Amino acid sequence: MSMIETLLATPPGFRSEAAARFVWQLDEQRRLLLADTRGLTPADLEWQPRPGMNTRGMLLAHIAFAEANLAEVGLFGKAVGRPQDVIGLTEEEEGMPLVPGAPPAPALAGKSLAYFVDLLAKARAHTRAAAVTLSDDDLERRIERPKRPDGTQRVFNPGWVLYHLIEHEAGHRAQINLIGHLQKSM
């Protein structure tokens, strides 16, 4: 008899079992993302369904940039995130959001899949470095951000940040896969 095991594992070395499980889930999403993008060429990564729409490369860069920024602010507790210091790419170079009718982000032109995988790895290492230090109490710590231009106040905690990183990557993974389907159909 053969058996297929599908188990959520708790990685060792974390102060919080909950934080460890969040990181396991992040790593599982990343494994799936990398499997879905395996073999993409620079041309595939730059392909745009039409001007003003994201490319797969832009989405990969955005996942890395957003993860590094959220780790900076939401896990390390910095007042201002500097994701460019983590992954070596600025928000402007990432290219999102594009204005209607715009071409793909020029800073990402001709980049190989290995380039994007490296951005993602740098962001994840940064997230992991923060997450291993968090206690269960730290996951509940309220973080209040400066008021937004519309006057609203943003409050979150590191537990939510880890959850949001999972949903963020999963959502953009779906977009990346949709772009691939569109490319094949055109």
LOROTOR-421932 format. One record per residue: x, y negated, z negated of N, C-alpha, C in turn; residue number from 1. Coordinates in pm, whole numbers. Atoms other than C-alpha are relative to their C-alpha. Example, Ala and Ser with C-alpha at 12.3 -4.5 7.8 and 13.67 -1.06 7.14 Angstrom:
+--------+--------+--------+--------+--------+--------+--------+--------+--------+-----+
:   n_px :   n_py :   n_pz :  ca_px :  ca_py :  ca_pz :   c_px :   c_py :   c_pz :   i :
+--------+--------+--------+--------+--------+--------+--------+--------+--------+-----+
:     89 :    119 :      0 :   1230 :    450 :   -780 :     90 :   -120 :      0 :   1 :
:    -82 :    119 :      6 :   1367 :    106 :   -714 :    -77 :   -109 :    -73 :   2 :
+--------+--------+--------+--------+--------+--------+--------+--------+--------+-----+
//
This chain:
+--------+--------+--------+--------+--------+--------+--------+--------+--------+-----+
:   n_px :   n_py :   n_pz :  ca_px :  ca_py :  ca_pz :   c_px :   c_py :   c_pz :   i :
+--------+--------+--------+--------+--------+--------+--------+--------+--------+-----+
:     84 :    118 :      0 :      0 :      0 :      0 :     89 :   -125 :      0 :   1 :
:    -75 :    125 :     -1 :    133 :   -342 :     90 :    -74 :   -104 :    -83 :   2 :
:     59 :    103 :     85 :     76 :   -648 :   -123 :     54 :   -136 :     45 :   3 :
:    -38 :    139 :    -25 :     80 :  -1019 :    -54 :    -23 :    -74 :   -131 :   4 :
:     13 :     78 :    123 :    150 :  -1230 :   -361 :      3 :   -148 :     35 :   5 :
:      6 :    144 :    -15 :     53 :  -1594 :   -363 :    -10 :    -57 :   -140 :   6 :
:     -7 :     41 :    140 :    162 :  -1738 :   -695 :     58 :   -139 :    -11 :   7 :
:    -58 :    129 :     33 :    223 :  -2084 :   -828 :    107 :     27 :   -105 :   8 :
:   -112 :    -24 :     90 :    563 :  -2075 :   -995 :     36 :   -129 :    -73 :   9 :
:    -44 :    116 :     76 :    692 :  -2306 :  -1266 :    152 :     -5 :      4 :  10 :
:   -145 :      8 :     -7 :   1046 :  -2418 :  -1183 :     61 :    -28 :   -138 :  11 :
:    -65 :     25 :    129 :   1289 :  -2416 :  -1477 :     69 :   -137 :     -2 :  12 :
:    -81 :    120 :     16 :   1476 :  -2716 :  -1615 :    -76 :   -129 :    -21 :  13 :
:     82 :    120 :     19 :   1187 :  -2960 :  -1663 :    -39 :    -12 :   -147 :  14 :
:     50 :     22 :    136 :   1088 :  -3114 :  -1997 :   -148 :     33 :    -10 :  15 :
:    145 :    -20 :     -2 :    722 :  -3085 :  -1897 :    -35 :    110 :     99 :  16 :
:     47 :   -105 :    -91 :    564 :  -2772 :  -1753 :    -93 :    -59 :    105 :  17 :
:     90 :     63 :    -97 :    301 :  -2992 :  -1589 :     79 :    -70 :    110 :  18 :
:    -82 :     67 :   -101 :    567 :  -3203 :  -1415 :     67 :    104 :     90 :  19 :
:    -63 :   -107 :    -79 :    741 :  -2883 :  -1304 :    -98 :     56 :    102 :  20 :
:    100 :    -55 :    -93 :    420 :  -2754 :  -1148 :    -36 :   -100 :    110 :  21 :
:     21 :    101 :   -105 :    360 :  -3082 :   -968 :    113 :      9 :    103 :  22 :
:   -113 :     -4 :    -93 :    710 :  -3059 :   -820 :     -3 :    127 :     83 :  23 :
:     14 :   -122 :    -80 :    651 :  -2698 :   -717 :   -100 :    -23 :    113 :  24 :
:    101 :     28 :   -103 :    339 :  -2815 :   -532 :     54 :    -94 :    107 :  25 :
:    -64 :     90 :    -97 :    533 :  -3098 :   -370 :     94 :     79 :     91 :  26 :
:    -94 :    -79 :    -79 :    799 :  -2851 :   -259 :    -73 :     94 :     96 :  27 :
:     78 :    -87 :    -88 :    534 :  -2618 :   -118 :    -57 :    -80 :    118 :  28 :
:     46 :     85 :   -109 :    381 :  -2904 :     82 :    114 :    -31 :     96 :  29 :
:   -116 :     31 :    -85 :    729 :  -2992 :    208 :     39 :    122 :     84 :  30 :
:    -31 :   -121 :    -76 :    795 :  -2630 :    310 :    -94 :     12 :    120 :  31 :
:     98 :     -8 :   -108 :    474 :  -2636 :    515 :     23 :   -109 :    105 :  32 :
:    -28 :    111 :    -92 :    556 :  -2976 :    668 :    120 :     33 :     88 :  33 :
:   -120 :    -32 :    -78 :    902 :  -2860 :    774 :    -27 :    115 :     97 :  34 :
:     37 :   -109 :    -91 :    757 :  -2540 :    920 :    -81 :    -54 :    118 :  35 :
:     85 :     57 :   -106 :    501 :  -2745 :   1116 :     80 :    -85 :     99 :  36 :
:    -76 :     90 :    -86 :    767 :  -2977 :   1258 :    125 :     67 :     60 :  37 :
:   -118 :    -71 :    -49 :   1036 :  -2716 :   1330 :      4 :     -3 :    152 :  38 :
:    -20 :     -2 :   -145 :   1175 :  -2753 :   1680 :    -40 :   -128 :     72 :  39 :
:     38 :    125 :    -69 :   1044 :  -3104 :   1750 :    124 :    -72 :     51 :  40 :
:   -109 :     75 :    -62 :   1267 :  -3302 :   1983 :    -15 :   -148 :    -32 :  41 :
:     17 :    145 :     16 :   1340 :  -3674 :   1960 :   -117 :    -54 :     82 :  42 :
:    113 :     46 :    -83 :   1089 :  -3721 :   2244 :   -133 :     34 :    -67 :  43 :
:    122 :    -37 :     72 :    824 :  -3531 :   2046 :    -23 :    -93 :   -119 :  44 :
:     10 :     83 :    120 :    898 :  -3739 :   1736 :    -39 :   -144 :     34 :  45 :
:     32 :    136 :    -45 :    859 :  -4064 :   1937 :   -132 :     -9 :     75 :  46 :
:    119 :      3 :    -83 :    548 :  -3961 :   2130 :   -115 :    -68 :    -74 :  47 :
:    108 :     81 :     54 :    260 :  -4200 :   2074 :   -125 :     27 :     82 :  48 :
:    122 :    -23 :    -77 :   -100 :  -4113 :   2169 :    -39 :   -121 :     85 :  49 :
:     15 :    124 :    -76 :   -133 :  -4475 :   2277 :     64 :   -111 :    -83 :  50 :
:    -65 :    108 :     75 :     31 :  -4806 :   2181 :    -82 :    -41 :   -123 :  51 :
:     64 :     39 :    126 :    -44 :  -4911 :   1824 :    -27 :    117 :    -93 :  52 :
:     24 :   -117 :     84 :    -73 :  -4554 :   1696 :    133 :     57 :    -50 :  53 :
:   -120 :    -56 :     61 :    176 :  -4377 :   1470 :     58 :    114 :     83 :  54 :
:    -68 :   -115 :    -57 :    430 :  -4128 :   1594 :     29 :     99 :   -114 :  55 :
:    -37 :    -97 :    104 :    530 :  -3810 :   1412 :    124 :    -45 :    -75 :  56 :
:   -120 :     50 :     66 :    870 :  -3964 :   1341 :    -32 :   -110 :   -100 :  57 :
:     39 :    108 :     92 :    712 :  -4273 :   1188 :    -66 :     57 :   -124 :  58 :
:     68 :    -60 :    116 :    493 :  -4057 :    966 :     98 :     72 :    -91 :  59 :
:   -101 :    -66 :     83 :    790 :  -3850 :    850 :     80 :   -104 :    -78 :  60 :
:    -73 :    107 :     68 :    983 :  -4169 :    770 :    -86 :    -63 :   -109 :  61 :
:     91 :     59 :     98 :    679 :  -4309 :    591 :    -17 :     90 :   -122 :  62 :
:     11 :    -93 :    114 :    640 :  -3996 :    375 :    122 :    -17 :    -90 :  63 :
:   -123 :     15 :     79 :   1004 :  -4033 :    265 :      4 :   -136 :    -70 :  64 :
:     -5 :    134 :     56 :    980 :  -4410 :    213 :    -98 :    -14 :   -116 :  65 :
:    102 :     12 :    104 :    657 :  -4391 :     13 :     37 :     83 :   -122 :  66 :
:    -39 :    -83 :    114 :    784 :  -4104 :   -201 :    111 :    -66 :    -81 :  67 :
:   -110 :     66 :     71 :   1106 :  -4289 :   -284 :    -51 :   -122 :    -77 :  68 :
:     54 :    118 :     67 :    911 :  -4606 :   -368 :    -84 :     39 :   -121 :  69 :
:     83 :    -43 :    113 :    657 :  -4426 :   -587 :     83 :     59 :   -112 :  70 :
:    -89 :    -53 :    104 :    935 :  -4244 :   -771 :     67 :   -116 :    -74 :  71 :
:    -64 :    115 :     61 :   1111 :  -4575 :   -833 :    -92 :    -68 :   -102 :  72 :
:     93 :     78 :     82 :    806 :  -4753 :   -972 :    -78 :     87 :    -98 :  73 :
:     91 :    -79 :     80 :    587 :  -4475 :  -1103 :     63 :    107 :    -85 :  74 :
:    -66 :   -104 :     81 :    838 :  -4221 :  -1236 :    118 :    -55 :    -77 :  75 :
:   -113 :     62 :     69 :   1153 :  -4416 :  -1315 :    -42 :   -125 :    -78 :  76 :
:     53 :    115 :     73 :    941 :  -4713 :  -1431 :     65 :   -132 :     35 :  77 :
:    -63 :    126 :    -41 :   1125 :  -4983 :  -1237 :   -107 :   -102 :     36 :  78 :
:     96 :    106 :    -31 :    949 :  -5317 :  -1198 :    -17 :    -14 :    152 :  79 :
:      2 :     11 :   -145 :   1039 :  -5324 :   -827 :     74 :    121 :     56 :  80 :
:    -66 :   -114 :    -64 :   1114 :  -5018 :   -617 :     95 :    -45 :    109 :  81 :
:    -95 :     26 :   -108 :   1411 :  -5013 :   -384 :     20 :    130 :     77 :  82 :
:    -11 :   -128 :    -72 :   1337 :  -4711 :   -166 :    108 :      0 :    106 :  83 :
:   -105 :      7 :   -100 :   1581 :  -4836 :     96 :    135 :     42 :    -58 :  84 :
:   -124 :    -45 :     63 :   1861 :  -4769 :   -157 :      3 :    151 :    -15 :  85 :
:     10 :   -145 :     17 :   1739 :  -4410 :   -190 :     15 :     72 :    134 :  86 :
:      2 :    -73 :   -129 :   1679 :  -4312 :    174 :     75 :    -71 :    112 :  87 :
:    -75 :     71 :   -103 :   1869 :  -4580 :    367 :    -84 :    -54 :    114 :  88 :
:     92 :     49 :   -103 :   1565 :  -4705 :    559 :    -91 :   -103 :    -65 :  89 :
:     88 :    104 :     55 :   1370 :  -5026 :    504 :   -144 :     23 :     46 :  90 :
:    141 :     -9 :    -38 :    994 :  -5066 :    523 :    -20 :    -47 :    144 :  91 :
:     12 :     50 :   -136 :   1034 :  -5267 :    843 :     48 :    105 :    101 :  92 :
:    -54 :   -103 :    -91 :   1243 :  -4989 :   1002 :    -94 :    120 :      9 :  93 :
:     97 :   -110 :      1 :    985 :  -4728 :    902 :   -111 :    -26 :    102 :  94 :
:     91 :     39 :   -107 :    741 :  -4919 :   1122 :   -149 :      8 :    -29 :  95 :
:    143 :    -12 :     29 :    411 :  -4867 :    942 :    -45 :   -112 :    -94 :  96 :
:     92 :    -30 :   -109 :    156 :  -5001 :    981 :     38 :    -76 :    126 :  97 :
:    -22 :     66 :   -129 :    186 :  -5085 :   1348 :   -114 :    -96 :     28 :  98 :
:    106 :     89 :    -45 :     -3 :  -5377 :   1487 :    -64 :     62 :    124 :  99 :
:     67 :    -57 :   -119 :   -260 :  -5291 :   1756 :     83 :    -24 :    126 : 100 :
:    -71 :      9 :   -127 :    -90 :  -5219 :   2088 :    151 :      6 :     -9 : 101 :
:   -146 :      1 :     16 :    262 :  -5198 :   1943 :     63 :    133 :     40 : 102 :
:    -73 :   -123 :    -29 :    522 :  -4949 :   2060 :     50 :     63 :   -132 : 103 :
:    -54 :    -63 :    121 :    684 :  -4703 :   1815 :    109 :    -86 :    -64 : 104 :
:   -103 :     74 :     74 :    923 :  -4835 :   1550 :    135 :     15 :     71 : 105 :
:   -125 :     -9 :    -74 :   1246 :  -4922 :   1737 :    115 :     63 :    -79 : 106 :
:   -109 :    -54 :     82 :   1472 :  -4824 :   1445 :      1 :    153 :     -1 : 107 :
:      9 :   -146 :      2 :   1353 :  -4463 :   1481 :     21 :     61 :    138 : 108 :
:    -16 :    -48 :   -138 :   1413 :  -4437 :   1856 :    118 :     96 :     11 : 109 :
:   -105 :    -96 :    -27 :   1613 :  -4132 :   1957 :     46 :     82 :   -119 : 110 :
:    -41 :    -74 :    121 :   1635 :  -3993 :   1603 :    -41 :    146 :     12 : 111 :
:     27 :   -144 :     -4 :   1655 :  -3617 :   1571 :    -83 :     41 :   -121 : 112 :
:     73 :    -55 :    114 :   1444 :  -3403 :   1344 :     90 :      7 :   -123 : 113 :
:    -93 :     -8 :    113 :   1754 :  -3356 :   1126 :      8 :   -134 :    -75 : 114 :
:     -1 :    133 :     63 :   1754 :  -3732 :   1059 :   -119 :    -14 :    -95 : 115 :
:    121 :     12 :     82 :   1397 :  -3719 :    927 :      1 :     99 :   -116 : 116 :
:    -11 :   -100 :    107 :   1459 :  -3401 :    728 :     94 :    -53 :   -109 : 117 :
:    -92 :     58 :     98 :   1751 :  -3581 :    561 :    -69 :   -110 :    -82 : 118 :
:     75 :    103 :     74 :   1528 :  -3879 :    470 :    -91 :     66 :   -105 : 119 :
:     92 :    -71 :     89 :   1274 :  -3639 :    319 :     75 :     65 :   -117 : 120 :
:    -79 :    -65 :    105 :   1544 :  -3451 :    125 :     51 :   -101 :   -102 : 121 :
:    -46 :    104 :     91 :   1685 :  -3773 :    -22 :   -114 :    -46 :    -92 : 122 :
:    115 :     44 :     80 :   1339 :  -3883 :   -135 :    -37 :    106 :   -103 : 123 :
:     39 :   -106 :     93 :   1262 :  -3544 :   -289 :    102 :     18 :   -112 : 124 :
:   -102 :     -9 :    105 :   1593 :  -3529 :   -475 :    -21 :   -111 :   -103 : 125 :
:     26 :    114 :     89 :   1510 :  -3871 :   -621 :   -122 :     28 :    -88 : 126 :
:    121 :    -34 :     76 :   1161 :  -3758 :   -724 :     31 :    106 :   -104 : 127 :
:    -35 :   -108 :     93 :   1298 :  -3440 :   -881 :     85 :    -53 :   -115 : 128 :
:    -86 :     56 :    105 :   1564 :  -3637 :  -1072 :    -82 :    -72 :   -107 : 129 :
:     88 :     68 :     97 :   1289 :  -3843 :  -1233 :    -89 :    100 :    -70 : 130 :
:    100 :    -93 :     56 :   1041 :  -3559 :  -1284 :     58 :     93 :   -105 : 131 :
:    -58 :    -92 :    100 :   1282 :  -3332 :  -1475 :     12 :    -65 :   -137 : 132 :
:    -18 :     70 :    127 :   1318 :  -3599 :  -1743 :   -133 :    -30 :    -70 : 133 :
:    130 :     40 :     55 :    944 :  -3656 :  -1798 :    -53 :    102 :   -100 : 134 :
:     70 :    -84 :     97 :    769 :  -3521 :  -2106 :   -150 :     -4 :     33 : 135 :
:    145 :      5 :    -18 :    398 :  -3445 :  -2122 :    -54 :   -137 :    -39 : 136 :
:     43 :    134 :     40 :    354 :  -3776 :  -2307 :     34 :   -103 :    108 : 137 :
:    -40 :     93 :   -107 :    544 :  -3957 :  -2029 :    -99 :      3 :    116 : 138 :
:     95 :    -12 :   -111 :    294 :  -3826 :  -1773 :   -125 :    -84 :    -24 : 139 :
:    119 :     77 :     36 :     20 :  -4017 :  -1959 :     28 :   -150 :    -14 : 140 :
:    -38 :    140 :     21 :    213 :  -4348 :  -1992 :    -65 :    -89 :    105 : 141 :
:     66 :     95 :    -90 :     13 :  -4636 :  -1842 :    102 :    -97 :     57 : 142 :
:    -85 :     95 :    -70 :    191 :  -4847 :  -1585 :    -91 :   -106 :     60 : 143 :
:     81 :    111 :    -52 :     40 :  -5187 :  -1515 :     84 :    -80 :     97 : 144 :
:    -69 :     73 :   -105 :    142 :  -5356 :  -1195 :    -50 :   -144 :      5 : 145 :
:     45 :    140 :    -13 :    127 :  -5729 :  -1122 :   -130 :     -7 :     79 : 146 :
:    126 :     18 :    -72 :   -206 :  -5856 :  -1001 :     25 :    -13 :    150 : 147 :
:     -6 :      6 :   -145 :   -268 :  -5819 :   -632 :    -54 :   -134 :     49 : 148 :
:     51 :    127 :    -53 :   -348 :  -6113 :   -403 :   -151 :    -16 :    -15 : 149 :
:    145 :     10 :     15 :   -718 :  -6026 :   -433 :    -43 :     -9 :   -146 : 150 :
:     30 :     16 :    142 :   -695 :  -6055 :   -814 :    -18 :    130 :    -78 : 151 :
:     17 :   -128 :     70 :   -729 :  -5684 :   -893 :    130 :     40 :    -69 : 152 :
:   -114 :    -51 :     76 :   -502 :  -5521 :  -1147 :     13 :    149 :     30 : 153 :
:    -24 :   -142 :    -28 :   -345 :  -5182 :  -1064 :     60 :     65 :   -125 : 154 :
:    -50 :    -76 :    115 :   -297 :  -4933 :  -1351 :      0 :    148 :     40 : 155 :
:    -11 :   -143 :    -28 :   -174 :  -4574 :  -1308 :     96 :     61 :   -100 : 156 :
:    -98 :    -65 :     86 :     41 :  -4317 :  -1484 :     85 :     96 :     83 : 157 :
:    -87 :    -90 :    -77 :    328 :  -4087 :  -1377 :    -69 :    130 :     42 : 158 :
:     73 :   -119 :    -41 :     94 :  -3786 :  -1374 :    -77 :    -24 :    128 : 159 :
:     73 :     33 :   -123 :   -122 :  -3959 :  -1114 :     97 :    -16 :    116 : 160 :
:    -98 :     19 :   -107 :    190 :  -4055 :   -915 :     39 :    134 :     60 : 161 :
:    -37 :   -132 :    -51 :    294 :  -3690 :   -889 :   -115 :     62 :     79 : 162 :
:    117 :    -49 :    -74 :    -60 :  -3592 :   -786 :    -12 :    -71 :    135 : 163 :
:     17 :     78 :   -122 :    -74 :  -3873 :   -530 :    106 :     35 :    105 : 164 :
:   -103 :    -41 :    -96 :    256 :  -3769 :   -374 :    -41 :    127 :     74 : 165 :
:     48 :   -123 :    -63 :     99 :  -3428 :   -306 :   -106 :    -33 :    104 : 166 :
:    108 :     31 :    -94 :   -216 :  -3570 :   -148 :     50 :    -85 :    116 : 167 :
:    -56 :     87 :   -104 :    -15 :  -3830 :     46 :     70 :     84 :    107 : 168 :
:    -73 :    -81 :    -97 :    213 :  -3574 :    206 :    -95 :     93 :     77 : 169 :
:     94 :    -91 :    -66 :    -72 :  -3332 :    278 :    -82 :    -74 :    106 : 170 :
:     77 :     78 :    -95 :   -274 :  -3606 :    448 :     80 :    -35 :    124 : 171 :
:    -82 :     35 :   -115 :     12 :  -3719 :    667 :     45 :    124 :     77 : 172 :
:    -30 :   -125 :    -71 :    101 :  -3358 :    747 :   -113 :     31 :     99 : 173 :
:    114 :    -21 :    -90 :   -249 :  -3327 :    894 :      8 :    -95 :    120 : 174 :
:    -15 :     95 :   -111 :   -190 :  -3642 :   1102 :    109 :     45 :     97 : 175 :
:   -112 :    -46 :    -83 :    142 :  -3506 :   1227 :    -46 :    117 :     88 : 176 :
:     49 :   -114 :    -77 :    -27 :  -3183 :   1333 :   -101 :    -44 :    106 : 177 :
:     96 :     51 :    -97 :   -310 :  -3374 :   1504 :     72 :    -66 :    118 : 178 :
:    -75 :     62 :   -108 :    -59 :  -3579 :   1702 :     59 :    107 :     92 : 179 :
:    -51 :   -110 :    -81 :     98 :  -3253 :   1817 :   -107 :     59 :     90 : 180 :
:    110 :    -52 :    -82 :   -239 :  -3125 :   1936 :    -34 :    -99 :    112 : 181 :
:     28 :    101 :   -102 :   -303 :  -3453 :   2117 :    105 :      1 :    109 : 182 :
:   -107 :     -1 :    -98 :     35 :  -3440 :   2286 :    -15 :    117 :     96 : 183 :
:     16 :   -120 :    -84 :    -31 :  -3089 :   2414 :   -120 :    -13 :     95 : 184 :
:    122 :     10 :    -81 :   -374 :  -3187 :   2548 :      7 :   -109 :    107 : 185 :
:     -7 :    112 :    -95 :   -258 :  -3490 :   2744 :     93 :     29 :    114 : 186 :
+--------+--------+--------+--------+--------+--------+--------+--------+--------+-----+
//
